Amino acid sequence: MRSQQWDAQVRDLSEFPFQARTQILGVLTDIDDTLTSDGQLTASAYAALESLQRAGFQVIPVTGRPAGWCDHIARMWPVDAVVGENGAFWMRYDKHNKKLNTVFAKQPDADRQIRMQTLANKILEAVPGCALASDQFCRVADLAIDFCEDVPALPPSAVQTIVQLMHEAGMRAKVSSIHVNGWWGDYDKLSTTRRMMQEEFCIHLDQASERNRWVFVGDSPNDSPMFGYFENSVGVANVLDFVDQLTSFPSYITPARAGSGFLQLAQALLAARC
C-alpha cells in the first residue's frame, strides 16, 4: 500500500521538467527488474541503452550482479563502465588499449571466501527454501542468497531472517528484488559510484551542479541510497512493490514496469536531446 509520504514526494515521469532533461549528461541504472523484465533483457531495453549512448549520454549500470557478469557487461554492452556486487568494484573497458580495468572498493582478503561459505551454510540451514544465488560462483566479494529468482518466493519474514544472520556475522546486507546480498566492507552502490565518477570521469557528484546532470533509475530497497542522493532519480513502476521497505523514494516513477519503464525513461531523455 502506498504511503502518504510517497504520494507527496513521488511524481509521474511526465512531470520530469523538459528543461531539466535537456541538462542530463548520463544515466546510472540498476539491472535486475529495472533493465530486465521477468529475468530477461529484452531487445527494446537493450536498444534503449544503445540509443542513449549513441545520442551522447554516458550509461553506467550499478548492480548487485557478480564480477563474472560485469566483465561481460563492461566489454560487450553499450555502456561506459559498470559498478558491481553492490559497490565492491567498478570495471571500465579501455577500448583504445583493449583492456579491462577493475578497481576494488576494498581489496579481497585471503580467508573471505571461507568465511562466506561458512555463513552461507548457516543461512541455508536456518531458512528453508532459500538457496545460494546461481551466479555465486562468479562473485568475488558478495554473498547472494536467492529468495525468489530460482526458488519459490519466500515470505518477508524469511528474507528478514537472512538479513539478520548476515548482520550478526558483521556483514552489510541489502535486499534486492531477487536476492539478499551481504558483504564485509564499508561501501555500497552509492559510495563506489561517487568514487568511480571522480576517478574515472573527473565528475564530482558531491557538487549539486554536477549531480543534477545525472539520472539514476532503479526498482528495489537496495537502490534507496541512490534514490535519496540524486534529485533526478526514477523508479520503474514495480518499485511500488517495495514502498514499505524503501528508506528513500525516487523523485519520479514510470508508468510501466521493469524494462518497459526503463524504455519510457530513455525515450523521455532522448526527446529532450533532439
Contacts in CASP RR format, 6 or more apart in sequence:
PFRMAT RR
TARGET T0000
AUTHOR 0000-0000-0000
METHOD contacts of the structure
MODEL  1
MRSQQWDAQVRDLSEFPFQARTQILGVLTDIDDTLTSDGQLTASAYAALE
SLQRAGFQVIPVTGRPAGWCDHIARMWPVDAVVGENGAFWMRYDKHNKKL
NTVFAKQPDADRQIRMQTLANKILEAVPGCALASDQFCRVADLAIDFCED
VPALPPSAVQTIVQLMHEAGMRAKVSSIHVNGWWGDYDKLSTTRRMMQEE
FCIHLDQASERNRWVFVGDSPNDSPMFGYFENSVGVANVLDFVDQLTSFP
SYITPARAGSGFLQLAQALLAARC
1 243 0 8 1.000
1 244 0 8 1.000
2 240 0 8 1.000
2 243 0 8 1.000
3 243 0 8 1.000
3 244 0 8 1.000
5 249 0 8 1.000
6 243 0 8 1.000
6 249 0 8 1.000
9 249 0 8 1.000
9 251 0 8 1.000
10 249 0 8 1.000
10 250 0 8 1.000
10 251 0 8 1.000
10 252 0 8 1.000
10 253 0 8 1.000
11 251 0 8 1.000
11 252 0 8 1.000
11 253 0 8 1.000
12 252 0 8 1.000
12 253 0 8 1.000
12 255 0 8 1.000
13 234 0 8 1.000
13 252 0 8 1.000
13 253 0 8 1.000
13 254 0 8 1.000
13 255 0 8 1.000
13 264 0 8 1.000
13 265 0 8 1.000
13 268 0 8 1.000
15 252 0 8 1.000
16 232 0 8 1.000
16 234 0 8 1.000
16 251 0 8 1.000
16 252 0 8 1.000
16 268 0 8 1.000
18 272 0 8 1.000
20 212 0 8 1.000
20 232 0 8 1.000
21 268 0 8 1.000
21 269 0 8 1.000
21 271 0 8 1.000
21 272 0 8 1.000
22 272 0 8 1.000
22 273 0 8 1.000
23 212 0 8 1.000
23 213 0 8 1.000
24 57 0 8 1.000
24 213 0 8 1.000
24 214 0 8 1.000
24 215 0 8 1.000
24 232 0 8 1.000
24 269 0 8 1.000
24 272 0 8 1.000
25 57 0 8 1.000
25 58 0 8 1.000
25 213 0 8 1.000
25 214 0 8 1.000
26 52 0 8 1.000
26 57 0 8 1.000
26 58 0 8 1.000
26 59 0 8 1.000
26 60 0 8 1.000
26 213 0 8 1.000
26 214 0 8 1.000
26 215 0 8 1.000
27 52 0 8 1.000
27 57 0 8 1.000
27 58 0 8 1.000
27 59 0 8 1.000
27 60 0 8 1.000
27 214 0 8 1.000
27 215 0 8 1.000
27 216 0 8 1.000
27 217 0 8 1.000
27 265 0 8 1.000
27 266 0 8 1.000
27 269 0 8 1.000
28 60 0 8 1.000
28 61 0 8 1.000
28 62 0 8 1.000
28 193 0 8 1.000
28 214 0 8 1.000
28 215 0 8 1.000
28 216 0 8 1.000
28 217 0 8 1.000
28 226 0 8 1.000
28 230 0 8 1.000
29 35 0 8 1.000
29 59 0 8 1.000
29 60 0 8 1.000
29 61 0 8 1.000
29 62 0 8 1.000
29 216 0 8 1.000
29 217 0 8 1.000
29 218 0 8 1.000
29 262 0 8 1.000
30 61 0 8 1.000
30 62 0 8 1.000
30 63 0 8 1.000
30 217 0 8 1.000
30 218 0 8 1.000
30 219 0 8 1.000
30 220 0 8 1.000
30 223 0 8 1.000
31 61 0 8 1.000
31 63 0 8 1.000
31 64 0 8 1.000
31 65 0 8 1.000
32 39 0 8 1.000
32 63 0 8 1.000
32 64 0 8 1.000
32 65 0 8 1.000
32 176 0 8 1.000
32 177 0 8 1.000
32 178 0 8 1.000
32 219 0 8 1.000
32 220 0 8 1.000
33 39 0 8 1.000
33 177 0 8 1.000
33 178 0 8 1.000
33 219 0 8 1.000
33 220 0 8 1.000
33 236 0 8 1.000
33 238 0 8 1.000
33 258 0 8 1.000
34 217 0 8 1.000
34 218 0 8 1.000
34 219 0 8 1.000
34 235 0 8 1.000
34 236 0 8 1.000
34 258 0 8 1.000
34 259 0 8 1.000
34 262 0 8 1.000
35 41 0 8 1.000
35 45 0 8 1.000
35 46 0 8 1.000
35 49 0 8 1.000
35 61 0 8 1.000
35 258 0 8 1.000
35 259 0 8 1.000
35 262 0 8 1.000
36 42 0 8 1.000
36 45 0 8 1.000
36 258 0 8 1.000
36 259 0 8 1.000
37 45 0 8 1.000
37 257 0 8 1.000
37 258 0 8 1.000
37 259 0 8 1.000
37 260 0 8 1.000
38 258 0 8 1.000
39 149 0 8 1.000
42 259 0 8 1.000
44 259 0 8 1.000
44 260 0 8 1.000
44 263 0 8 1.000
45 259 0 8 1.000
45 260 0 8 1.000
45 262 0 8 1.000
45 263 0 8 1.000
46 77 0 8 1.000
46 78 0 8 1.000
48 262 0 8 1.000
48 263 0 8 1.000
48 266 0 8 1.000
48 267 0 8 1.000
49 59 0 8 1.000
49 77 0 8 1.000
49 78 0 8 1.000
49 79 0 8 1.000
49 266 0 8 1.000
50 78 0 8 1.000
51 266 0 8 1.000
51 270 0 8 1.000
52 59 0 8 1.000
52 78 0 8 1.000
52 266 0 8 1.000
52 269 0 8 1.000
52 270 0 8 1.000
53 59 0 8 1.000
53 78 0 8 1.000
53 79 0 8 1.000
53 80 0 8 1.000
54 78 0 8 1.000
55 270 0 8 1.000
55 273 0 8 1.000
56 273 0 8 1.000
57 269 0 8 1.000
57 273 0 8 1.000
58 80 0 8 1.000
58 201 0 8 1.000
59 78 0 8 1.000
59 79 0 8 1.000
59 80 0 8 1.000
60 79 0 8 1.000
60 80 0 8 1.000
60 81 0 8 1.000
60 82 0 8 1.000
60 83 0 8 1.000
60 193 0 8 1.000
60 196 0 8 1.000
61 73 0 8 1.000
61 77 0 8 1.000
61 79 0 8 1.000
61 82 0 8 1.000
61 83 0 8 1.000
61 84 0 8 1.000
62 82 0 8 1.000
62 83 0 8 1.000
62 84 0 8 1.000
62 87 0 8 1.000
62 189 0 8 1.000
62 193 0 8 1.000
62 216 0 8 1.000
62 226 0 8 1.000
63 69 0 8 1.000
63 70 0 8 1.000
63 82 0 8 1.000
63 83 0 8 1.000
63 84 0 8 1.000
63 86 0 8 1.000
64 84 0 8 1.000
64 85 0 8 1.000
64 86 0 8 1.000
64 87 0 8 1.000
64 142 0 8 1.000
64 144 0 8 1.000
64 176 0 8 1.000
64 179 0 8 1.000
64 181 0 8 1.000
64 189 0 8 1.000
64 222 0 8 1.000
65 73 0 8 1.000
65 84 0 8 1.000
65 85 0 8 1.000
65 135 0 8 1.000
66 84 0 8 1.000
66 85 0 8 1.000
66 135 0 8 1.000
66 136 0 8 1.000
66 138 0 8 1.000
66 139 0 8 1.000
66 140 0 8 1.000
66 142 0 8 1.000
66 144 0 8 1.000
67 84 0 8 1.000
67 85 0 8 1.000
67 88 0 8 1.000
67 89 0 8 1.000
67 91 0 8 1.000
67 102 0 8 1.000
67 138 0 8 1.000
67 139 0 8 1.000
67 140 0 8 1.000
67 141 0 8 1.000
68 135 0 8 1.000
68 138 0 8 1.000
68 139 0 8 1.000
69 135 0 8 1.000
69 138 0 8 1.000
70 82 0 8 1.000
70 84 0 8 1.000
70 85 0 8 1.000
70 89 0 8 1.000
70 91 0 8 1.000
71 91 0 8 1.000
71 100 0 8 1.000
73 79 0 8 1.000
73 82 0 8 1.000
73 91 0 8 1.000
74 81 0 8 1.000
74 82 0 8 1.000
74 91 0 8 1.000
74 92 0 8 1.000
74 93 0 8 1.000
74 100 0 8 1.000
75 93 0 8 1.000
75 100 0 8 1.000
80 92 0 8 1.000
80 201 0 8 1.000
81 90 0 8 1.000
81 91 0 8 1.000
81 92 0 8 1.000
81 196 0 8 1.000
81 200 0 8 1.000
82 90 0 8 1.000
82 91 0 8 1.000
82 92 0 8 1.000
83 89 0 8 1.000
83 90 0 8 1.000
83 189 0 8 1.000
83 192 0 8 1.000
83 193 0 8 1.000
83 196 0 8 1.000
84 90 0 8 1.000
84 91 0 8 1.000
84 192 0 8 1.000
85 139 0 8 1.000
85 140 0 8 1.000
85 141 0 8 1.000
85 142 0 8 1.000
85 181 0 8 1.000
85 183 0 8 1.000
86 142 0 8 1.000
86 174 0 8 1.000
86 181 0 8 1.000
86 182 0 8 1.000
86 183 0 8 1.000
86 188 0 8 1.000
86 189 0 8 1.000
86 222 0 8 1.000
87 105 0 8 1.000
87 187 0 8 1.000
87 188 0 8 1.000
87 189 0 8 1.000
87 191 0 8 1.000
87 192 0 8 1.000
87 193 0 8 1.000
88 104 0 8 1.000
88 105 0 8 1.000
88 106 0 8 1.000
88 140 0 8 1.000
88 141 0 8 1.000
88 142 0 8 1.000
88 183 0 8 1.000
88 187 0 8 1.000
88 192 0 8 1.000
89 102 0 8 1.000
89 103 0 8 1.000
89 104 0 8 1.000
89 105 0 8 1.000
89 140 0 8 1.000
89 141 0 8 1.000
89 192 0 8 1.000
90 102 0 8 1.000
90 103 0 8 1.000
90 192 0 8 1.000
90 193 0 8 1.000
90 196 0 8 1.000
90 200 0 8 1.000
91 100 0 8 1.000
91 101 0 8 1.000
91 102 0 8 1.000
92 100 0 8 1.000
92 101 0 8 1.000
92 200 0 8 1.000
93 99 0 8 1.000
93 100 0 8 1.000
93 101 0 8 1.000
94 100 0 8 1.000
94 101 0 8 1.000
103 196 0 8 1.000
103 199 0 8 1.000
104 141 0 8 1.000
105 185 0 8 1.000
105 187 0 8 1.000
105 191 0 8 1.000
105 192 0 8 1.000
105 195 0 8 1.000
106 141 0 8 1.000
106 184 0 8 1.000
106 185 0 8 1.000
106 186 0 8 1.000
106 187 0 8 1.000
108 140 0 8 1.000
108 141 0 8 1.000
112 141 0 8 1.000
112 184 0 8 1.000
115 169 0 8 1.000
115 184 0 8 1.000
116 143 0 8 1.000
119 143 0 8 1.000
119 165 0 8 1.000
119 166 0 8 1.000
119 169 0 8 1.000
119 171 0 8 1.000
120 132 0 8 1.000
120 136 0 8 1.000
120 143 0 8 1.000
120 145 0 8 1.000
122 165 0 8 1.000
123 130 0 8 1.000
123 145 0 8 1.000
123 162 0 8 1.000
123 165 0 8 1.000
123 166 0 8 1.000
124 130 0 8 1.000
124 131 0 8 1.000
124 132 0 8 1.000
124 145 0 8 1.000
126 161 0 8 1.000
126 165 0 8 1.000
127 145 0 8 1.000
127 154 0 8 1.000
127 158 0 8 1.000
127 161 0 8 1.000
127 162 0 8 1.000
127 165 0 8 1.000
129 151 0 8 1.000
129 152 0 8 1.000
129 154 0 8 1.000
129 158 0 8 1.000
130 145 0 8 1.000
130 146 0 8 1.000
130 147 0 8 1.000
130 151 0 8 1.000
130 154 0 8 1.000
130 158 0 8 1.000
130 162 0 8 1.000
131 145 0 8 1.000
131 146 0 8 1.000
131 150 0 8 1.000
131 151 0 8 1.000
132 144 0 8 1.000
132 145 0 8 1.000
132 146 0 8 1.000
133 139 0 8 1.000
133 144 0 8 1.000
133 145 0 8 1.000
133 146 0 8 1.000
133 149 0 8 1.000
133 150 0 8 1.000
133 178 0 8 1.000
133 179 0 8 1.000
134 146 0 8 1.000
134 149 0 8 1.000
134 150 0 8 1.000
135 144 0 8 1.000
136 143 0 8 1.000
136 144 0 8 1.000
141 183 0 8 1.000
142 181 0 8 1.000
142 182 0 8 1.000
142 183 0 8 1.000
143 166 0 8 1.000
143 171 0 8 1.000
143 181 0 8 1.000
143 182 0 8 1.000
143 183 0 8 1.000
144 179 0 8 1.000
144 180 0 8 1.000
144 181 0 8 1.000
144 182 0 8 1.000
145 162 0 8 1.000
145 179 0 8 1.000
145 180 0 8 1.000
145 181 0 8 1.000
146 178 0 8 1.000
146 179 0 8 1.000
147 153 0 8 1.000
147 154 0 8 1.000
147 158 0 8 1.000
147 159 0 8 1.000
147 162 0 8 1.000
147 178 0 8 1.000
147 179 0 8 1.000
147 180 0 8 1.000
148 154 0 8 1.000
148 177 0 8 1.000
148 178 0 8 1.000
149 178 0 8 1.000
149 179 0 8 1.000
159 175 0 8 1.000
159 180 0 8 1.000
162 173 0 8 1.000
162 180 0 8 1.000
163 173 0 8 1.000
163 175 0 8 1.000
163 180 0 8 1.000
166 172 0 8 1.000
166 173 0 8 1.000
166 180 0 8 1.000
166 182 0 8 1.000
167 173 0 8 1.000
170 184 0 8 1.000
171 182 0 8 1.000
171 183 0 8 1.000
171 184 0 8 1.000
172 182 0 8 1.000
172 183 0 8 1.000
172 184 0 8 1.000
172 185 0 8 1.000
172 186 0 8 1.000
172 188 0 8 1.000
173 180 0 8 1.000
173 181 0 8 1.000
173 182 0 8 1.000
174 180 0 8 1.000
174 181 0 8 1.000
174 182 0 8 1.000
174 188 0 8 1.000
174 221 0 8 1.000
174 222 0 8 1.000
175 181 0 8 1.000
175 220 0 8 1.000
175 221 0 8 1.000
175 222 0 8 1.000
175 245 0 8 1.000
176 220 0 8 1.000
176 221 0 8 1.000
176 222 0 8 1.000
177 219 0 8 1.000
177 220 0 8 1.000
177 238 0 8 1.000
177 241 0 8 1.000
177 242 0 8 1.000
181 222 0 8 1.000
188 225 0 8 1.000
189 222 0 8 1.000
189 223 0 8 1.000
189 225 0 8 1.000
189 226 0 8 1.000
190 225 0 8 1.000
190 226 0 8 1.000
190 229 0 8 1.000
193 205 0 8 1.000
193 226 0 8 1.000
194 205 0 8 1.000
194 206 0 8 1.000
197 203 0 8 1.000
197 204 0 8 1.000
197 205 0 8 1.000
198 204 0 8 1.000
198 205 0 8 1.000
203 210 0 8 1.000
204 210 0 8 1.000
205 211 0 8 1.000
205 214 0 8 1.000
205 229 0 8 1.000
208 231 0 8 1.000
211 229 0 8 1.000
211 230 0 8 1.000
211 231 0 8 1.000
212 231 0 8 1.000
212 232 0 8 1.000
214 230 0 8 1.000
214 232 0 8 1.000
215 230 0 8 1.000
215 232 0 8 1.000
215 233 0 8 1.000
215 234 0 8 1.000
215 265 0 8 1.000
215 269 0 8 1.000
216 223 0 8 1.000
216 226 0 8 1.000
216 227 0 8 1.000
216 229 0 8 1.000
216 230 0 8 1.000
216 232 0 8 1.000
216 233 0 8 1.000
216 234 0 8 1.000
217 233 0 8 1.000
217 234 0 8 1.000
217 235 0 8 1.000
217 236 0 8 1.000
217 250 0 8 1.000
217 262 0 8 1.000
217 265 0 8 1.000
218 226 0 8 1.000
218 227 0 8 1.000
218 233 0 8 1.000
218 234 0 8 1.000
218 235 0 8 1.000
218 236 0 8 1.000
218 239 0 8 1.000
218 250 0 8 1.000
219 235 0 8 1.000
219 236 0 8 1.000
219 238 0 8 1.000
219 239 0 8 1.000
219 242 0 8 1.000
219 258 0 8 1.000
220 239 0 8 1.000
220 242 0 8 1.000
221 242 0 8 1.000
221 245 0 8 1.000
221 246 0 8 1.000
221 247 0 8 1.000
223 235 0 8 1.000
223 239 0 8 1.000
224 246 0 8 1.000
224 247 0 8 1.000
224 248 0 8 1.000
225 247 0 8 1.000
225 248 0 8 1.000
226 233 0 8 1.000
227 233 0 8 1.000
227 235 0 8 1.000
227 246 0 8 1.000
227 248 0 8 1.000
227 249 0 8 1.000
227 250 0 8 1.000
227 251 0 8 1.000
228 248 0 8 1.000
228 249 0 8 1.000
229 248 0 8 1.000
230 251 0 8 1.000
231 251 0 8 1.000
232 251 0 8 1.000
232 252 0 8 1.000
233 250 0 8 1.000
233 251 0 8 1.000
233 252 0 8 1.000
234 250 0 8 1.000
234 251 0 8 1.000
234 252 0 8 1.000
234 253 0 8 1.000
234 254 0 8 1.000
234 265 0 8 1.000
235 250 0 8 1.000
235 252 0 8 1.000
235 253 0 8 1.000
235 254 0 8 1.000
236 253 0 8 1.000
236 254 0 8 1.000
236 256 0 8 1.000
236 257 0 8 1.000
236 258 0 8 1.000
236 259 0 8 1.000
236 260 0 8 1.000
236 261 0 8 1.000
236 262 0 8 1.000
236 265 0 8 1.000
237 253 0 8 1.000
237 254 0 8 1.000
237 255 0 8 1.000
237 256 0 8 1.000
237 257 0 8 1.000
237 258 0 8 1.000
237 261 0 8 1.000
238 257 0 8 1.000
238 258 0 8 1.000
239 246 0 8 1.000
239 250 0 8 1.000
239 253 0 8 1.000
240 253 0 8 1.000
254 260 0 8 1.000
254 261 0 8 1.000
254 262 0 8 1.000
254 264 0 8 1.000
254 265 0 8 1.000
255 261 0 8 1.000
255 264 0 8 1.000
256 263 0 8 1.000
256 264 0 8 1.000
END
